[in-house]
């Protein structure tokens, strides 16, 4: 997982330099990719960049395919739709995901697989 995380951090910094978009990295834990399929987002990131109310969002992968999901503002996380994204992309514990907010409710999502 360490290599995937370091690669994801490097990608994050490069994207930030080239785009200026808000970006964060999440290392996938078991709760993110199995069972409840819950993805908590960094609280400070949400306060600064996301709506203060629950809303539909879109997760766009590197192939430009979009997945609808639902952002829960009070819980600063993604629930409905996240499971579908995880399963469609074969995410597993230890993978790292770079989230780039390219529009107010659209994330470009980059996956860095664990080695």
FITOR-420591 format. One record per residue: residue number from 1; x negated, y, z of N, C-alpha, C in turn. Coordinates in pm, 1 decimal, always signed. Layout:
! residues N
NUM | X | Y | Z | X | Y | Z | X | Y | Z
...
END
This chain:
! residues 115
1 | -81.9 | -119.5 | +0.0 | +0.0 | +0.0 | +0.0 | -86.3 | +126.0 | +0.0
2 | -201.5 | +121.7 | +62.4 | -288.5 | +238.3 | +72.6 | -326.1 | +292.9 | -65.1
3 | -358.9 | +203.9 | -160.0 | -396.2 | +248.4 | -294.6 | -277.6 | +315.2 | -363.3
4 | -159.5 | +256.5 | -350.9 | -40.3 | +314.2 | -413.1 | -12.4 | +451.6 | -353.1
5 | -28.1 | +465.3 | -222.9 | -1.1 | +592.8 | -158.1 | -99.6 | +699.5 | -205.7
6 | -226.5 | +664.7 | -211.2 | -327.8 | +761.0 | -256.9 | -302.6 | +803.0 | -401.8
7 | -264.8 | +708.2 | -485.5 | -233.3 | +739.0 | -624.8 | -111.1 | +830.3 | -633.4
8 | -10.2 | +802.9 | -550.5 | +111.0 | +884.8 | -548.8 | +79.9 | +1027.3 | -502.2
9 | -5.7 | +1042.1 | -402.9 | -43.6 | +1175.0 | -353.8 | -117.8 | +1251.4 | -463.3
10 | -206.0 | +1184.7 | -534.9 | -277.1 | +1249.0 | -646.2 | -179.6 | +1293.7 | -754.6
11 | -82.5 | +1208.4 | -785.3 | +18.6 | +1242.4 | -885.3 | +99.5 | +1363.3 | -838.6
12 | +136.5 | +1363.0 | -712.1 | +212.8 | +1474.2 | -656.2 | +137.6 | +1605.6 | -672.7
13 | +10.8 | +1606.8 | -638.7 | -69.1 | +1729.3 | -648.2 | -82.4 | +1775.7 | -792.7
14 | -102.1 | +1683.9 | -886.1 | -112.5 | +1719.2 | -1027.1 | +19.3 | +1777.7 | -1078.6
15 | +131.1 | +1714.2 | -1043.0 | +262.3 | +1765.2 | -1084.0 | +288.6 | +1903.1 | -1024.8
16 | +251.3 | +1921.2 | -900.4 | +272.1 | +2051.0 | -834.4 | +190.7 | +2160.0 | -904.9
17 | +66.5 | +2129.4 | -940.2 | -18.0 | +2226.5 | -1010.1 | +38.5 | +2261.4 | -1147.5
18 | +87.2 | +2159.5 | -1218.9 | +131.9 | +2182.9 | -1356.3 | +273.3 | +2239.4 | -1365.5
19 | +358.6 | +2213.0 | -1267.0 | +498.3 | +2255.0 | -1278.5 | +542.0 | +2358.2 | -1174.8
20 | +486.0 | +2350.9 | -1056.8 | +530.7 | +2437.1 | -948.7 | +659.7 | +2390.9 | -882.8
21 | +714.7 | +2277.5 | -929.1 | +839.3 | +2224.8 | -873.2 | +816.6 | +2170.9 | -731.7
22 | +920.9 | +2172.7 | -648.5 | +912.3 | +2108.3 | -516.4 | +898.1 | +1956.7 | -534.6
23 | +806.2 | +1897.4 | -461.2 | +775.0 | +1755.3 | -478.2 | +745.7 | +1693.0 | -341.7
24 | +785.8 | +1565.9 | -325.2 | +745.0 | +1491.2 | -207.1 | +724.4 | +1344.9 | -245.1
25 | +654.4 | +1271.5 | -158.7 | +624.3 | +1130.2 | -179.9 | +688.0 | +1049.4 | -68.5
26 | +748.0 | +936.7 | -105.7 | +802.3 | +842.6 | -6.9 | +739.9 | +706.4 | -31.2
27 | +685.7 | +648.3 | +73.2 | +637.7 | +510.9 | +69.7 | +756.5 | +422.8 | +107.6
28 | +788.5 | +326.4 | +23.2 | +908.2 | +245.1 | +44.0 | +890.1 | +148.5 | +160.8
29 | +984.4 | +158.7 | +254.5 | +990.5 | +67.5 | +367.6 | +1101.7 | -32.7 | +340.9
30 | +1108.8 | -135.4 | +421.4 | +1209.4 | -239.9 | +401.8 | +1350.4 | -181.7 | +398.0
31 | +1381.1 | -86.6 | +486.9 | +1516.1 | -29.6 | +492.2 | +1551.9 | +49.6 | +366.3
32 | +1450.5 | +92.4 | +291.2 | +1474.8 | +166.4 | +167.2 | +1510.3 | +74.8 | +51.2
33 | +1462.7 | -50.0 | +56.0 | +1472.7 | -137.6 | -61.6 | +1550.9 | -266.8 | -38.6
34 | +1600.2 | -288.5 | +83.4 | +1683.2 | -405.6 | +111.5 | +1791.8 | -365.8 | +211.7
35 | +1887.3 | -451.1 | +231.5 | +1989.8 | -429.3 | +333.3 | +2071.7 | -303.8 | +311.8
36 | +2049.0 | -204.1 | +396.0 | +2127.6 | -81.6 | +391.1 | +2097.0 | +10.5 | +275.3
37 | +1979.8 | -6.0 | +213.0 | +1940.0 | +77.5 | +99.6 | +1960.5 | +225.9 | +131.0
38 | +1903.7 | +270.0 | +239.7 | +1911.3 | +408.9 | +280.7 | +1778.3 | +476.8 | +252.3
39 | +1782.3 | +598.8 | +198.9 | +1659.4 | +673.7 | +175.5 | +1668.6 | +808.6 | +244.7
40 | +1601.4 | +819.3 | +358.1 | +1593.1 | +947.4 | +427.2 | +1490.7 | +1035.7 | +357.1
41 | +1523.3 | +1160.8 | +341.0 | +1434.1 | +1256.0 | +275.5 | +1370.1 | +1346.5 | +380.2
42 | +1254.2 | +1406.1 | +349.0 | +1191.2 | +1497.1 | +445.3 | +1284.3 | +1613.9 | +479.1
43 | +1309.8 | +1633.1 | +607.0 | +1405.0 | +1733.5 | +652.4 | +1368.8 | +1873.2 | +603.9
44 | +1244.2 | +1910.8 | +617.2 | +1201.8 | +2045.4 | +576.2 | +1220.7 | +2065.4 | +426.0
45 | +1190.4 | +1962.7 | +346.7 | +1211.4 | +1968.7 | +201.8 | +1359.5 | +1994.8 | +172.4
46 | +1446.8 | +1922.5 | +240.1 | +1590.9 | +1938.0 | +217.9 | +1638.7 | +2077.1 | +255.7
47 | +1592.3 | +2127.8 | +369.6 | +1633.3 | +2261.5 | +413.6 | +1594.5 | +2368.7 | +313.1
48 | +1476.3 | +2354.9 | +256.0 | +1424.9 | +2456.1 | +163.5 | +1481.1 | +2443.9 | +22.0
49 | +1514.8 | +2320.3 | -21.2 | +1538.7 | +2298.5 | -163.3 | +1672.1 | +2238.6 | -204.8
50 | +1744.9 | +2178.2 | -112.1 | +1868.5 | +2108.9 | -150.3 | +1991.3 | +2178.8 | -93.5
51 | +2108.1 | +2152.3 | -151.6 | +2231.7 | +2215.8 | -102.0 | +2257.6 | +2183.7 | +44.8
52 | +2331.9 | +2271.1 | +110.3 | +2365.0 | +2252.0 | +251.9 | +2490.1 | +2166.7 | +269.0
53 | +2545.3 | +2119.3 | +158.1 | +2664.8 | +2035.3 | +161.5 | +2636.7 | +1905.1 | +85.9
54 | +2715.8 | +1803.1 | +114.0 | +2703.7 | +1675.5 | +42.4 | +2729.6 | +1699.8 | -105.4
55 | +2654.7 | +1631.2 | -190.3 | +2671.3 | +1652.0 | -333.9 | +2617.7 | +1534.7 | -414.3
56 | +2670.9 | +1521.2 | -534.4 | +2617.2 | +1423.0 | -628.4 | +2483.4 | +1475.2 | -679.9
57 | +2388.0 | +1384.4 | -695.8 | +2258.1 | +1419.0 | -753.6 | +2227.6 | +1317.4 | -862.3
58 | +2123.4 | +1344.2 | -939.3 | +2080.2 | +1252.0 | -1043.0 | +1932.7 | +1219.6 | -1022.6
59 | +1900.3 | +1091.7 | -1031.8 | +1762.2 | +1044.4 | -1025.9 | +1722.9 | +1004.2 | -1167.7
60 | +1625.0 | +1072.4 | -1225.3 | +1582.9 | +1047.4 | -1362.7 | +1446.8 | +979.1 | -1359.8
61 | +1438.2 | +859.1 | -1419.3 | +1311.5 | +786.4 | -1418.0 | +1220.7 | +833.8 | -1530.7
62 | +1102.4 | +773.6 | -1541.0 | +1003.9 | +814.9 | -1640.3 | +1049.1 | +788.3 | -1783.6
63 | +1145.8 | +699.0 | -1801.8 | +1200.8 | +670.8 | -1934.7 | +1318.5 | +763.8 | -1966.4
64 | +1342.0 | +861.4 | -1877.3 | +1450.4 | +959.5 | -1892.7 | +1590.2 | +901.5 | -1871.3
65 | +1599.4 | +783.6 | -1810.8 | +1729.7 | +724.4 | -1777.0 | +1773.1 | +780.5 | -1642.1
66 | +1897.1 | +825.4 | -1633.9 | +1948.2 | +884.4 | -1511.3 | +2036.4 | +789.6 | -1432.9
67 | +2027.6 | +798.2 | -1301.3 | +2112.7 | +722.1 | -1211.2 | +2181.9 | +820.9 | -1118.3
68 | +2314.0 | +812.0 | -1112.3 | +2389.6 | +897.9 | -1021.7 | +2372.8 | +847.2 | -879.0
69 | +2357.1 | +939.1 | -785.5 | +2344.8 | +905.6 | -644.4 | +2416.4 | +1013.8 | -564.2
70 | +2418.5 | +997.1 | -431.7 | +2489.1 | +1094.1 | -348.2 | +2398.3 | +1137.8 | -234.6
71 | +2380.6 | +1268.1 | -223.2 | +2299.5 | +1328.4 | -117.5 | +2388.7 | +1367.0 | -0.5
72 | +2353.3 | +1318.7 | +118.8 | +2425.9 | +1352.4 | +241.2 | +2345.4 | +1458.9 | +316.0
73 | +2393.4 | +1582.2 | +310.8 | +2318.9 | +1695.9 | +364.7 | +2292.4 | +1684.9 | +514.7
74 | +2392.7 | +1649.8 | +592.1 | +2376.1 | +1643.0 | +738.0 | +2275.0 | +1535.9 | +779.3
75 | +2263.9 | +1431.8 | +699.8 | +2171.2 | +1322.1 | +729.7 | +2042.0 | +1332.0 | +649.9
76 | +2031.1 | +1432.9 | +564.4 | +1915.5 | +1454.6 | +476.2 | +1868.9 | +1323.9 | +411.6
77 | +1961.0 | +1260.6 | +340.6 | +1926.1 | +1135.3 | +275.8 | +2014.4 | +1103.3 | +157.5
78 | +1974.2 | +1000.4 | +85.1 | +2047.5 | +952.6 | -31.0 | +2107.0 | +817.2 | +2.7
79 | +2237.7 | +803.5 | -23.2 | +2302.4 | +675.3 | +3.5 | +2355.4 | +617.0 | -126.7
80 | +2481.0 | +639.7 | -156.2 | +2543.4 | +580.1 | -274.9 | +2459.0 | +608.4 | -398.8
81 | +2430.4 | +504.2 | -475.1 | +2350.0 | +516.5 | -595.2 | +2204.7 | +478.0 | -575.6
82 | +2154.4 | +493.7 | -452.5 | +2014.9 | +458.4 | -427.4 | +1993.1 | +308.2 | -446.5
83 | +2086.7 | +225.9 | -400.0 | +2075.3 | +79.8 | -415.1 | +2061.6 | +43.0 | -563.2
84 | +2145.4 | +102.6 | -645.5 | +2139.8 | +74.4 | -788.9 | +2002.9 | +111.1 | -845.8
85 | +1950.9 | +227.7 | -808.2 | +1820.0 | +270.5 | -856.8 | +1711.6 | +170.6 | -815.1
86 | +1715.3 | +130.4 | -688.5 | +1615.8 | +34.6 | -635.9 | +1618.8 | -95.8 | -715.0
87 | +1738.4 | -150.2 | -734.0 | +1751.5 | -278.2 | -803.0 | +1715.0 | -267.3 | -950.5
88 | +1757.5 | -162.1 | -1017.4 | +1725.3 | -144.2 | -1158.8 | +1575.7 | -127.7 | -1183.4
89 | +1505.3 | -73.3 | -1085.0 | +1362.7 | -46.8 | -1102.0 | +1273.5 | -145.1 | -1025.7
90 | +1333.8 | -242.3 | -961.6 | +1255.7 | -346.0 | -892.8 | +1166.0 | -292.8 | -783.1
91 | +1211.0 | -190.8 | -712.6 | +1129.7 | -135.7 | -604.2 | +1117.3 | -236.2 | -490.6
92 | +998.7 | -242.4 | -433.5 | +973.0 | -330.2 | -319.6 | +901.6 | -251.7 | -211.1
93 | +903.1 | -307.2 | -91.9 | +832.2 | -247.1 | +20.4 | +686.5 | -226.6 | -19.6
94 | +634.0 | -109.4 | +7.4 | +495.3 | -78.9 | -25.7 | +479.3 | +3.9 | -151.8
95 | +579.8 | +1.4 | -240.5 | +575.2 | +90.7 | -356.3 | +586.2 | +233.8 | -304.9
96 | +534.2 | +328.2 | -381.8 | +547.2 | +469.5 | -347.7 | +623.8 | +538.8 | -458.7
97 | +705.5 | +633.9 | -420.0 | +788.4 | +705.0 | -516.2 | +763.0 | +854.7 | -500.1
98 | +735.6 | +919.8 | -613.4 | +715.1 | +1064.5 | -616.2 | +845.3 | +1126.1 | -667.1
99 | +902.1 | +1216.4 | -588.3 | +1026.3 | +1284.9 | -623.3 | +993.7 | +1429.2 | -659.9
100 | +1026.6 | +1468.0 | -782.0 | +1003.9 | +1604.0 | -831.0 | +1139.8 | +1667.8 | -858.1
101 | +1172.5 | +1773.4 | -786.3 | +1301.2 | +1840.2 | -803.6 | +1291.2 | +1932.6 | -925.6
102 | +1345.6 | +1886.7 | -1039.2 | +1331.3 | +1961.6 | -1164.0 | +1448.3 | +2056.9 | -1189.6
103 | +1560.4 | +2036.4 | -1123.6 | +1677.4 | +2123.9 | -1126.8 | +1739.8 | +2115.2 | -987.8
104 | +1832.4 | +2204.3 | -952.5 | +1884.3 | +2204.5 | -814.9 | +1931.7 | +2068.9 | -761.7
105 | +1985.7 | +1981.1 | -847.8 | +2031.9 | +1850.8 | -798.7 | +1985.0 | +1735.8 | -888.9
106 | +1870.2 | +1756.7 | -953.1 | +1813.3 | +1651.8 | -1039.1 | +1668.1 | +1627.5 | -999.0
107 | +1639.8 | +1501.5 | -963.3 | +1504.0 | +1459.9 | -931.9 | +1445.8 | +1379.8 | -1047.3
108 | +1325.3 | +1414.5 | -1088.8 | +1246.2 | +1327.7 | -1176.6 | +1172.2 | +1235.4 | -1079.2
109 | +1178.1 | +1104.6 | -1106.2 | +1125.1 | +1007.0 | -1011.7 | +1014.3 | +925.8 | -1077.7
110 | +898.6 | +922.0 | -1013.8 | +783.4 | +845.8 | -1062.0 | +754.3 | +735.1 | -962.5
111 | +735.5 | +615.7 | -1013.2 | +710.9 | +499.3 | -927.7 | +565.1 | +458.4 | -937.6
112 | +501.2 | +442.7 | -822.1 | +364.3 | +392.0 | -815.2 | +371.1 | +258.8 | -742.7
113 | +342.4 | +153.0 | -815.9 | +353.6 | +17.0 | -760.2 | +237.5 | -14.0 | -666.6
114 | +270.0 | -91.1 | -562.0 | +163.5 | -137.6 | -473.8 | +75.5 | -235.5 | -551.3
115 | -48.2 | -239.7 | -515.8 | -144.5 | -326.1 | -587.6 | -136.0 | -469.1 | -539.0
END
